[in-house]
Amino acid sequence: MSLRTSLRNPSDPSAPSAPISSTALAASAALTALTLLTACATDPAPAPGQDTGAGEDFPAASLDGLRVLLTNDDSVLAAEEDGSDGRGLYELRSALCAAGADAVVFAPWGYQSSMSSAISFSGSFGLGTHPGLPEEHAGDCADAPSGGAVHGVCVADGPCEEDSPSATPVDSVAFALHHGLSELVDWDGPPDVVVSGVNSGPNVASQIANSGTAGAAFAAQAAGVPAIAVSAHLDEDFTVAPTTYTAAAEFSTDLVARLVGSDMLTSTYMINVNHPHTPDGAPSPGVRWTRAGTGTVLIPEFTGEDAYELGARVCEPDTPGCVPETSENADSTALLAEGAVSVSALTSDRTYASGEDPAEVERLAELVAALGD
């Protein structure tokens, strides 16, 4: 399912709206928010304990045999030319399998962006196999123990067909953890880690709450499985460049390897990665240990009479209903204003300031700093 939305030009509120997909909405919002968030965000400060020379303290371990459940909210189809419906999933699958991991996909059959933590409580699920993996990725996981299985999950009484309604990202993770991996893949226990993404468009600040990419990772973390959500920023055409998907997948695979090597792969939190636009494979200006921003990126906008079309406006500093970003080390500032990779540790526990282990969080911050070496 895709939500048809519209985005008005904030500099010309009277300009007509053009309907765009929810992916393009997130893309356009994040790109336009670059200057706006810069204006209302505090200057980022280095996180305590960060040491850019600490790379040797966090060696990358071999991922041979590491069992990885891959999912996303963009679908398994990867049929769109711009890659917004799952290209990032296959880039992650490629990078992880190349590093020796045993990566298996259970992901929504169709587009499920912005579904957050939506889940089904009744009905039947069906599975669909990809009609033909993207040609460049067809043989990526052929030598993995599970053969690189790819399952699309739909809401149906039988196998998924072209027009079958899709399961949500959280449905897909729940099905995999509680049935699919044991019965269809023959894994004797949960995966070592769940990786969700690479999403088409960033998930920072207020957008995290809407994200199906993050929702799937939160569901895994709540089930006691380590989880990482990975999202990619956009280019001037409001799409994710192929080079950005590749860079985000390689960065995240290295992150997993360092977490394994440092014995820090944990379900205490889930890790939210946002990778900047990487034209021509150029390196990002750095890696930042961040916290989830509290600023508002978008607010809903309704237009029309009798039938009201849902759209959105990018938040400007003085827009009613928009909360400016004031958090130090915010993910939105690192990604949108600095063009750096943002890495945050998040949990589904919404209790204020609960359960943090300062020593563990500081060590994770040091590991993230080492990724920029």
C-alpha angles and dihedrals in degrees: 000000000000127000115227108220140163134223123205123211104255090212092055112032091177093060114110118258123240118210114244135172122264089253091056089046092055090044095050092044094051094046094047091044090064094090095031095053090045089058096051102032125094118243109273117247125203114264116250114268096017111149116178090201094058098096093111089060091063109045118186110248126212112267093206108148095359106152111227128184109205123200141151143174097242096074134247094265103089089186101131117097092229092054094235094132101063113317089123091057091059093046089056091046090051095049095046095047091047087056091053101262123142099233122188124181127220106164140143115294091221140024111301105166117158093017091128109188097337112153137178119239099189142016133062132297125214131191130228131193120221109263088226128344116237103284095238091054102038096107100031098113102024092121096046116112091248094040094240095284115201119201125181113204120216137171102251145115091243142008116334116268129195094271099036114133111252128242115236124254091257091047088054093051093045092050092048096047097043101036121347101066095046099039103033103027098030096230112161098218139353125318119269090239141357116222118193120196153328082224122203100242133013127288108207138137113346092000092069090076091058097044121115088192090060092038091060092049092047089052091054093046091050088052091056098259123124110248141189128193116204126194133174131216125234140249129230090280091058093249133107111255116233088239090057093053089050094047092047091050093048092046092050093047089053089048091053091048092052092046089052092046091050094045089241102123099122142155092219087100139357120239119233115203123189116185122200126235106283110197116198090355093291113164119254118251091252150308121273130200100221145171127229108276120236098208124111116247100180138014125198120258126194124199135180138043126275089352112050119205114217116229137144142233127218110243117251120194094262100033111129111248094023119115112210119231110257102153118117114238091013117179090229092056094048095048104033102031102030101029091228132137108266120211121183136171111227136174135195089235104110094187110120114258094343128156102355117155104205094198094051093045091049091052091051089050089054091050091052090050089053090058088068093058 
